[in-house]
Amino acid sequence: MAPSSLKGLELFTKGGFFMHREHQTFGRHILLDVWGVDYDKLNDLGLMRQTMLRAAEACGATVVKTAFQRFPVQGLSGVVVLAESHISVHTHPEHRYASFDIFTCGTTIDPGVACRYIVDTLRVQRYNAREFVRGEEDGIKDVRSEGRGAALPELALAAAR
């Protein structure tokens, strides 16, 4: 099986990618929930598109295409398709909540960098991130699942922003 991006090509060996210190796999997948985000930010399609594009840029991903849809009254969904996989969002402004999905394949992209960018840019009050290692023969590995912001330990959130 070939890598899904040119950036990962030089690091492709023996049918797998070395993605994580403890795992040989094809991808890392972070599910990010954020709360306490300003209603107007979560309802602003241009801002959300720009935030996700810059998150992709921050982690070194290659943007292929975007698709965003704002819904009547409130909320939006969007996806940034990457050569390395995708970043997606679904917002619920009425609850000041959004869910993000950051999935990267190959060895050169760290989805945690994109998560940190999103959390900082949206100035969230609270978040929870879970990182999964994908593509292992014995199943999906949940590598960080406990606590608030477990996948982003170096990010210090100021609750009183």
PyMOL commands that set and color helices and strands:
alter all, ss='L'
color gray80, all
select helices_A, chain A and resi 6-9+39-43+45-58+93-95+111-122
alter helices_A, ss='H'
color red, helices_A
select strands_A, chain A and resi 17-20+23-25+27-35+63-70+76-82+85-92+97-105+126-134+141-144
alter strands_A, ss='S'
color yellow, strands_A
deselect
rebuild
show_as cartoon
